[in-house]
């Protein structure tokens, strides 16, 4: 397995005058530490207007700053929204970041998940997949062609040479956000790496990893001409401490992450029939941290159960969980511990302890995993076609999960 760290840039109210600056500076220091410790990836999301949940509208700026403080860690757009960005600007951003980082970019793409974000850019839920696909077809030739024009249903582009070109040829590795489980199979079919939220069990991971690899190998249908990237990464809540109890205490922000995520992307905020979501409260009028505290006082058992999921615990507890997922052949684990009011010092200590006590074992078997993958892609190993139907309901973790359904993940 490979390991990365991931940022939504959460900042609960009340906001002090220096809080956003300190949030970014702390995250940059954490990425610098992760690079020194041998982590493989550092990624940041793109979100707009999601107060408290994500103050991260321009990930390329953060990642460019991180590139100058690091040497080897790969820098991931996790993701750029192709629905709210013009493809030419996306190609420019990704290529420029690849240049300043000396070829360390991972290019993650996504659609956006709520009308809070999509509405101001005149996009809707009903067509966002089609817009994303059109964006992929438009953007990919810009990395390689010295002249390109495009006339699609959602994007128009006159004949131009999009500059600069990236260091990595033909382009940085491609990923797509898989906030819904079914998107994992789609990612394999499109020949793109799958960046998904945590599976509830190793059995669920096993089924969906098989679905991804079988789609990639047997049913691949690229959207256009690009280099395929066969990888499946699982984002997991994370906090490593000397004891399980101390890790849970330090990871309290994880439950706020779930609460705020449910507020912005829960199914109660959507109207799929029209493609338009239910309007949220007026910007600046809801204190999500205060609402979370009320929920937490009313639901102490559910709040406590949420902290028993993910990769939260002692090195031995986390090692045991990772061994289960390793058998499922997940390629990478992306660790998320900047959440709620989790403390900077605790996040740094967590990264240090995990890198010392846990990561070497799994890094040590990466060569073995890559050989398994080579045989699967060469059809020397045939994976069973498993039924994913029993694993389509994911109570507890991921996009669209209501806070009152948080459950323990084994």
Phi, psi and omega per residue, in radians:
X1 nan 2.592 2.931
X2 -1.832 2.843 -3.072
X3 -2.370 2.489 3.086
X4 -2.401 3.044 3.025
X5 -2.141 2.741 -2.921
X6 -2.506 2.483 -3.054
X7 -2.287 2.273 2.919
X8 -1.786 -0.223 -3.096
X9 1.047 1.120 3.132
X10 -1.392 2.474 3.133
X11 -2.608 1.541 3.140
X12 -1.149 2.648 2.992
X13 -1.225 2.807 -0.045
X14 -1.336 2.603 -3.089
X15 -1.723 2.180 3.010
X16 -1.485 2.873 -3.068
X17 -1.130 -0.343 -3.089
X18 -1.939 0.075 -2.959
X19 -1.165 -0.738 -3.109
X20 -1.174 -0.723 3.095
X21 -1.049 -0.786 -3.108
X22 -1.166 -0.630 3.081
X23 -0.989 -0.848 -3.119
X24 -1.204 -0.713 -3.141
X25 -1.145 -0.678 3.080
X26 -1.088 -0.762 -3.125
X27 -1.118 -0.688 3.099
X28 -1.100 -0.691 3.093
X29 -1.132 -0.667 3.126
X30 -1.137 -0.695 3.106
X31 -1.140 -0.701 3.107
X32 -1.069 -0.719 3.092
X33 -1.133 -0.773 -3.135
X34 -1.065 -0.674 3.089
X35 -1.085 -0.784 -3.140
X36 -1.118 -0.582 -3.069
X37 -1.479 -0.146 3.078
X38 1.699 0.242 3.024
X39 -1.132 2.667 -3.002
X40 -1.588 -0.587 -3.031
X41 -2.364 2.626 2.883
X42 -2.352 2.164 -3.065
X43 -2.226 2.669 3.059
X44 -2.375 2.487 -3.102
X45 -1.472 2.852 2.900
X46 -1.947 2.107 3.040
X47 -2.416 2.709 -3.142
X48 -2.280 2.349 2.954
X49 1.206 0.217 -3.084
X50 -1.637 1.378 -3.070
X51 -0.925 2.317 3.119
X52 1.302 -0.697 -3.112
X53 -1.264 -0.770 -3.076
X54 -2.703 1.996 3.076
X55 -1.826 1.067 -2.967
X56 -2.436 1.190 -3.109
X57 -1.497 -0.316 -3.053
X58 -2.308 1.268 -3.073
X59 -1.061 -0.491 -3.103
X60 -1.138 -0.472 3.104
X61 -1.229 -0.822 3.107
X62 -1.079 -0.795 -3.096
X63 -1.166 -0.594 3.076
X64 -1.142 -0.739 3.079
X65 -1.087 -0.742 3.131
X66 -1.104 -0.582 -3.108
X67 -1.112 -0.486 -3.115
X68 -1.506 -0.131 3.122
X69 -1.923 0.088 -3.069
X70 -2.331 2.926 -3.084
X71 -2.071 -0.708 -2.955
X72 -2.258 -0.439 -3.065
X73 -1.063 2.406 3.138
X74 -1.440 2.527 -2.967
X75 -1.955 2.034 -2.979
X76 -1.889 2.226 2.856
X77 -1.324 1.915 -3.047
X78 -2.207 0.937 0.433
X79 -2.486 3.011 2.861
X80 -1.551 2.354 3.115
X81 -1.433 1.937 3.091
X82 -1.318 -0.202 3.103
X83 -1.405 -0.469 -3.031
X84 -2.020 0.130 3.100
X85 -2.235 2.448 3.053
X86 -1.246 2.410 -3.091
X87 -0.946 -0.645 -3.134
X88 -1.127 -0.697 3.100
X89 -1.173 -0.607 3.092
X90 -1.102 -0.837 -3.140
X91 -1.054 -0.712 3.122
X92 -1.099 -0.794 -3.123
X93 -1.089 -0.838 -3.063
X94 -1.157 -0.778 -3.121
X95 -1.149 -0.725 3.139
X96 -1.115 -0.758 3.090
X97 -1.084 -0.655 3.119
X98 -1.122 -0.630 3.120
X99 -1.190 -0.840 -3.062
X100 -1.274 -0.355 3.115
X101 -1.676 0.045 -3.091
X102 1.051 0.760 2.988
X103 1.401 0.694 -3.093
X104 -2.005 0.322 -3.029
X105 -1.531 2.438 2.906
X106 -1.949 2.187 -3.007
X107 -1.728 1.684 3.078
X108 -1.647 2.416 -3.100
X109 -2.175 2.634 3.103
X110 -2.747 -3.124 -3.008
X111 -1.837 -0.445 -2.910
X112 1.574 2.585 -2.938
X113 -2.114 -0.170 -3.066
X114 -2.504 2.777 3.133
X115 -1.241 -0.351 3.044
X116 -0.979 -0.679 3.118
X117 -1.542 -0.815 -2.989
X118 -1.277 -0.624 -3.046
X119 -0.960 -0.856 -3.113
X120 -1.110 -0.318 3.115
X121 -1.753 0.229 3.095
X122 1.051 0.698 3.017
X123 -2.045 2.768 3.129
X124 -2.367 2.963 -3.064
X125 -1.221 -0.548 -3.059
X126 -1.204 -0.529 -3.043
X127 -1.954 0.034 -2.994
X128 -1.102 -0.597 3.095
X129 -1.136 -0.750 3.125
X130 -1.130 -0.671 3.092
X131 -1.122 -0.748 3.114
X132 -1.043 -0.816 -3.137
X133 -1.088 -0.708 3.098
X134 -1.118 -0.678 3.112
X135 -1.113 -0.701 3.108
X136 -1.079 -0.815 -3.116
X137 -1.099 -0.569 -3.121
X138 -1.361 -0.717 -2.962
X139 -1.410 -0.629 -2.947
X140 -1.078 -0.731 3.119
X141 -1.143 -0.330 -3.118
X142 -1.137 -0.412 -3.140
X143 -1.318 -0.364 -2.999
X144 -2.136 -0.559 -3.044
X145 -1.506 2.453 3.093
X146 -1.448 -0.173 3.013
X147 -2.628 2.320 -3.061
X148 -2.660 2.422 3.004
X149 -2.346 2.709 -3.049
X150 -2.595 2.415 3.109
X151 -2.340 1.527 -3.118
X152 -1.903 3.124 -3.129
X153 -1.174 -0.454 -3.081
X154 -2.092 -0.422 -3.132
X155 -2.198 2.368 3.049
X156 -2.108 2.431 -3.117
X157 -2.586 2.085 3.124
X158 -1.293 2.875 -3.058
X159 -1.086 2.018 -3.129
X160 -2.602 2.812 2.985
X161 -1.789 1.938 -3.105
X162 -1.431 2.120 -3.082
X163 -2.183 2.643 0.008
X164 -1.440 3.113 3.034
X165 -1.749 2.621 -3.088
X166 -1.279 2.821 3.034
X167 -1.168 -0.809 -3.099
X168 -1.313 2.212 -3.104
X169 -1.962 2.379 0.072
X170 -1.389 -0.263 -3.123
X171 -2.969 2.868 3.059
X172 -1.083 2.720 3.131
X173 -0.992 2.480 -3.052
X174 -1.714 2.420 3.053
X175 -2.362 2.733 3.011
X176 -2.329 2.444 3.109
X177 -1.209 2.332 -3.124
X178 -2.095 1.269 -3.122
X179 -1.340 -0.355 2.999
X180 -1.907 2.457 -3.047
X181 -0.997 -0.681 -3.090
X182 -1.102 -0.399 -3.135
X183 -1.176 -0.376 3.126
X184 -1.090 -0.798 3.097
X185 -1.104 -0.699 3.121
X186 -1.061 -0.715 3.137
X187 -1.061 -0.757 3.092
X188 -1.090 -0.743 3.141
X189 -1.103 -0.597 -3.140
X190 -1.483 -0.081 3.116
X191 1.292 0.561 -3.053
X192 -2.150 2.530 3.073
X193 -1.063 2.473 -3.104
X194 -1.775 2.101 3.079
X195 -1.880 1.763 -2.986
X196 -2.125 2.731 3.049
X197 -1.316 2.931 -2.927
X198 -1.025 2.394 2.972
X199 -1.331 2.550 -3.072
X200 -1.309 -0.410 -3.129
X201 -2.635 2.857 3.075
X202 -1.138 -0.571 3.113
X203 -1.133 -0.722 3.085
X204 -1.099 -0.774 3.114
X205 -1.044 -0.768 -3.125
X206 -1.001 -0.794 -3.103
X207 -1.153 -0.788 -3.078
X208 -1.320 -0.552 3.047
X209 -1.122 -0.732 3.061
X210 -1.053 -0.761 3.141
X211 -1.070 -0.706 -3.138
X212 -1.133 -0.917 -3.076
X213 -1.133 -0.670 3.128
X214 -1.175 -0.654 3.076
X215 -1.164 -0.715 3.135
X216 -1.093 -0.768 -3.035
X217 -1.435 -0.716 -2.955
X218 -1.810 -0.439 -2.990
X219 -2.282 0.517 -3.034
X220 -1.201 2.248 3.085
X221 -2.375 1.621 -3.138
X222 -1.166 2.638 3.097
X223 -1.291 -0.500 3.099
X224 -2.857 -2.855 -3.106
X225 -1.520 1.900 3.040
X226 -2.652 2.916 -3.139
X227 -1.448 2.159 -3.100
X228 -1.178 2.640 3.091
X229 -2.303 1.853 -3.103
X230 -1.619 1.702 -3.127
X231 -2.730 2.489 3.026
X232 -2.259 2.114 -3.095
X233 -2.023 2.472 -3.129
X234 -2.012 2.086 3.057
X235 -1.475 2.260 -3.097
X236 -2.336 2.494 2.974
X237 -1.077 2.561 -2.919
X238 -2.626 2.374 2.889
X239 -2.861 2.150 -3.127
X240 -1.976 2.224 3.105
X241 -2.499 3.074 -3.063
X242 -1.100 -0.563 3.124
X243 -2.272 2.774 3.087
X244 -1.060 -0.722 -3.088
X245 -1.110 -0.737 3.136
X246 -1.204 -0.657 3.105
X247 -1.095 -0.742 3.134
X248 -1.152 -0.676 3.116
X249 -1.101 -0.723 -3.102
X250 -1.317 -0.316 -3.049
X251 -1.754 0.359 -3.074
X252 -0.956 -0.500 -3.125
X253 -1.117 -0.333 3.130
X254 -1.025 -0.713 -3.123
X255 -1.202 -0.611 3.034
X256 -1.118 -0.677 3.087
X257 -0.956 -0.845 3.135
X258 -1.093 -0.738 -3.100
X259 -1.095 -0.840 -3.099
X260 -1.236 -0.609 3.065
X261 -1.073 -0.771 3.130
X262 -1.110 -0.624 -3.137
X263 -1.094 -0.773 -3.046
X264 -1.511 -0.488 -3.032
X265 -2.232 0.181 3.100
X266 -1.167 2.718 -3.069
X267 -1.110 -0.374 3.139
X268 -1.240 -0.214 3.120
X269 -1.728 0.304 -3.082
X270 -2.258 2.706 2.985
X271 -2.338 1.543 -2.995
X272 -1.105 -0.547 -3.106
X273 -1.040 -0.658 3.140
X274 -1.731 -0.235 -3.069
X275 1.429 -0.022 -3.122
X276 -1.907 2.386 3.140
X277 -1.494 2.824 3.034
X278 -1.164 2.392 -3.135
X279 -1.138 2.342 3.040
X280 -1.367 3.003 3.044
X281 -1.063 2.695 -3.104
X282 -0.996 2.424 -3.110
X283 -0.914 2.369 3.089
X284 1.470 0.063 -3.067
X285 -1.878 -0.134 -3.119
X286 -2.001 2.264 3.051
X287 -1.735 1.662 -3.055
X288 -1.127 -0.628 3.124
X289 -1.100 -0.715 3.109
X290 -1.153 -0.747 3.110
X291 -1.108 -0.662 3.101
X292 -1.108 -0.748 3.127
X293 -1.074 -0.679 3.087
X294 -1.102 -0.801 3.124
X295 -1.083 -0.742 -3.093
X296 -1.096 -0.720 3.110
X297 -1.147 -0.577 -3.120
X298 -1.444 -0.321 -3.055
X299 -2.340 1.012 -3.072
X300 -1.078 -0.607 -3.127
X301 -1.166 -0.741 3.139
X302 -1.202 -0.660 3.099
X303 -1.113 -0.719 -3.141
X304 -1.205 -0.666 -3.131
X305 -1.125 -0.606 -3.128
X306 -1.072 -0.559 -3.099
X307 -1.387 -0.082 3.058
X308 -1.597 -0.098 3.106
X309 -1.636 -3.068 3.126
X310 1.101 -2.861 3.106
X311 -1.771 1.221 -3.116
X312 -2.113 2.043 -3.131
X313 2.753 -2.911 3.097
X314 -1.277 2.888 3.058
X315 -0.938 -0.709 -3.120
X316 -1.166 -0.721 3.108
X317 -1.104 -0.802 -3.131
X318 -1.159 -0.706 3.110
X319 -1.035 -0.747 -3.138
X320 -1.103 -0.736 3.120
X321 -1.163 -0.726 -3.121
X322 -1.130 -0.620 3.126
X323 -1.071 -0.621 3.103
X324 -1.153 -0.769 -3.120
X325 -1.276 -0.477 3.104
X326 -1.079 -0.670 3.120
X327 -1.158 -0.341 3.112
X328 -1.414 -0.172 3.109
X329 1.266 0.493 2.923
X330 -1.090 2.356 -3.061
X331 -1.363 -0.723 -3.041
X332 -2.470 2.603 3.027
X333 -2.016 2.154 -3.136
X334 -1.856 2.084 -2.958
X335 -1.679 2.230 -3.113
X336 -2.050 1.889 3.054
X337 -2.270 0.109 2.944
X338 -1.561 1.655 -3.063
X339 -2.581 2.497 3.127
X340 0.921 -2.230 3.119
X341 -1.914 0.502 3.030
X342 -0.954 2.377 -2.995
X343 -1.426 2.490 3.135
X344 -0.964 -0.794 -3.113
X345 -1.074 -0.700 3.137
X346 -1.189 -0.661 3.108
X347 -1.097 -0.778 3.126
X348 -1.112 -0.758 3.118
X349 -1.118 -0.643 3.111
X350 -1.095 -0.804 3.113
X351 -1.070 -0.718 3.140
X352 -1.127 -0.837 -3.070
X353 -1.151 -0.757 3.132
X354 -1.088 -0.766 -3.118
X355 -1.128 -0.562 -3.121
X356 -1.409 -0.765 -2.941
X357 -1.757 -0.387 -2.975
X358 -2.113 -0.873 -2.965
X359 -1.015 -0.695 -3.077
X360 -1.006 -0.643 3.138
X361 -1.024 -0.781 -3.050
X362 -1.422 -0.614 2.989
X363 -1.040 -0.609 -3.095
X364 -1.153 -0.344 3.130
X365 -1.819 0.221 -3.116
X366 -1.146 -0.668 3.117
X367 -1.069 -0.725 3.102
X368 -1.091 -0.725 3.138
X369 -1.145 -0.726 -3.130
X370 -1.133 -0.569 3.076
X371 -1.195 -0.696 3.048
X372 -1.035 -0.788 -3.120
X373 -1.106 -0.734 3.118
X374 -0.993 -0.759 -3.119
X375 -1.181 -0.633 3.095
X376 -1.141 -0.811 -3.112
X377 -1.163 -0.513 3.110
X378 -1.491 0.016 -3.113
X379 1.135 0.384 3.014
X380 -1.376 -0.423 2.995
X381 -2.052 2.235 3.092
X382 -1.825 2.079 3.127
X383 -1.460 2.492 3.090
X384 -1.097 2.526 3.025
X385 -1.472 1.716 -3.047
X386 -1.592 2.588 3.097
X387 -1.389 2.053 3.127
X388 -1.576 -0.039 -3.094
X389 -0.942 -0.767 -3.139
X390 -1.166 -0.160 -3.047
X391 -2.051 0.452 -3.138
X392 -1.600 -0.243 3.069
X393 -1.748 2.091 -3.068
X394 -2.119 1.267 3.038
X395 -1.129 2.357 2.986
X396 1.998 -0.714 -3.045
X397 -2.513 2.518 3.009
X398 1.949 3.029 -3.108
X399 -1.061 2.458 3.029
X400 1.400 0.124 3.141
X401 -1.522 2.171 -3.140
X402 -1.236 2.546 -3.049
X403 -1.138 -0.488 -3.104
X404 -1.390 0.035 3.091
X405 -1.978 0.265 3.087
X406 -1.064 2.296 -3.125
X407 -2.355 2.882 3.116
X408 -1.284 2.389 3.030
X409 -1.804 2.244 3.124
X410 -1.451 nan nan
